[in-house]
Amino acid sequence: MPPCSTAGGGWATGPPASSASTSWCGLRLRRHRDVGVGLPLNALFGGLPVGGWAAIAGVVGLVLVWVQRYHAFEKFMTVLVLIKFATVVFVAILVGPDVPALLNGLVPRLPEGSTVYVLGLIGGVGGTITMAAYGYCCSRRAGRARSGCR
């Protein structure tokens, strides 16, 4: 079977090698859609197989695009995100964390003997960013002045 790859002029970035390649990739992607969409809907509502829920989600998406009602879908998703946020806050309050211990965790501390590792980490990250910024600085300065960076 042909691979379903997007690298190197695959079916998504260039013309497909054959209709068999396109069909094979379409079948593989359909299986992923079935799992990614149908499985959660089946777990929430049940009653239909996973593929049935995936087909319903596909038809709903097609109708939303067809009638150009993305704005309604966007509002619906905003409401779901707000519900999710409220649920997380409610569960955090329900669990009742130890607030002094939580605030104590915000105070920066280094474990015993870790100073060398922390300095190495700071130097590695800072040095990398400095080298990238230096090259950018040189290219910008070379455009404005004849001297460039030294």
C-alpha positions in Angstrom: 0.0 0.0 0.0 1.3 3.5 -0.7 2.2 5.6 2.3 0.0 8.4 3.4 2.6 11.2 3.9 2.4 14.9 3.4 6.2 15.2 3.0 7.9 15.4 -0.3 5.0 16.2 -2.5 2.5 13.7 -1.0 -1.2 13.7 -1.6 -1.8 16.9 0.5 1.0 19.0 -1.0 1.1 18.0 -4.6 -0.8 15.9 -7.2 -1.4 12.3 -6.1 0.5 9.5 -7.7 -2.7 7.7 -8.4 -6.3 7.6 -7.4 -5.5 4.5 -5.4 -3.1 6.4 -3.4 -5.7 9.1 -2.7 -8.3 6.6 -1.8 -5.9 4.7 0.6 -5.0 7.9 2.3 -8.6 8.9 2.5 -9.5 5.6 4.2 -6.7 6.0 6.7 -7.7 9.5 7.6 -11.4 8.4 7.9 -10.3 5.9 10.5 -8.6 8.7 12.5 -11.7 10.9 12.2 -13.9 8.1 13.4 -11.7 7.7 16.5 -11.2 11.4 17.2 -14.8 12.5 16.8 -17.0 9.3 17.0 -15.4 7.8 20.1 -16.0 10.8 22.5 -19.6 11.2 21.2 -20.2 7.5 21.6 -18.9 7.7 25.2 -21.1 10.7 26.0 -24.3 9.6 24.3 -24.0 6.0 23.2 -26.7 4.4 21.1 -24.8 4.5 17.8 -21.5 2.9 16.7 -18.4 5.1 16.6 -18.6 5.4 12.8 -22.2 6.6 13.1 -21.3 9.4 15.4 -18.4 10.3 13.2 -20.8 10.5 10.2 -23.2 12.7 12.1 -20.4 15.0 13.1 -19.2 15.2 9.5 -22.7 16.0 8.2 -23.1 18.7 10.9 -19.8 20.2 9.9 -20.7 20.1 6.2 -24.1 21.8 6.9 -22.4 24.5 9.0 -19.9 25.2 6.2 -22.6 24.9 3.5 -24.9 27.5 5.1 -22.0 29.6 6.2 -22.9 29.6 9.9 -19.4 29.3 11.3 -20.2 32.3 13.5 -22.9 30.2 15.3 -20.5 27.3 15.7 -17.9 29.7 17.1 -20.3 31.0 19.7 -21.3 27.5 20.7 -17.6 26.5 21.1 -17.1 29.7 23.2 -19.9 28.6 25.5 -18.3 25.1 25.8 -14.9 26.6 26.7 -16.6 28.7 29.4 -18.3 25.7 30.8 -15.0 23.8 30.9 -13.3 26.7 32.6 -16.1 26.9 35.3 -15.9 23.2 35.8 -12.1 23.3 36.4 -12.5 26.2 38.9 -15.4 24.4 40.7 -13.4 21.2 41.0 -10.3 23.1 42.3 -12.5 24.7 45.0 -14.2 21.3 45.7 -10.8 19.6 46.2 -9.7 22.4 48.6 -6.0 22.6 48.2 -3.7 23.6 51.0 -3.4 27.3 50.1 -0.3 28.1 52.3 1.6 25.1 50.8 0.4 26.2 47.3 1.7 29.8 47.9 5.0 28.4 49.4 5.6 26.6 46.1 5.7 29.9 44.3 8.9 31.0 46.2 11.9 30.2 44.0 14.4 27.8 45.7 17.3 25.7 44.4 17.9 22.2 45.7 21.2 21.6 47.5 24.1 21.2 45.0 22.1 22.3 41.9 23.7 25.7 41.4 26.1 24.4 38.7 23.3 22.8 36.7 21.1 25.9 36.9 23.9 28.1 35.7 24.6 25.7 32.9 20.9 25.8 31.9 20.8 29.6 32.0 24.0 29.9 30.0 22.9 27.3 27.4 19.5 28.9 26.8 20.8 32.5 27.0 23.8 31.8 24.8 21.6 30.2 22.1 19.2 33.1 22.1 22.1 35.6 22.1 23.7 33.9 19.1 20.4 34.0 17.2 19.8 37.6 18.1 23.3 38.6 17.2 22.9 37.3 13.6 19.6 39.1 13.3 21.3 42.3 14.6 24.1 42.0 12.1 21.7 41.6 9.2 19.6 44.6 10.3 22.7 46.8 11.0 24.3 45.8 7.7 21.1 47.1 5.9 21.4 50.5 7.6 25.1 51.1 7.6 28.0 49.9 5.6 30.0 48.7 8.6 27.9 45.7 9.7 28.8 43.8 12.9 32.3 42.8 14.0 
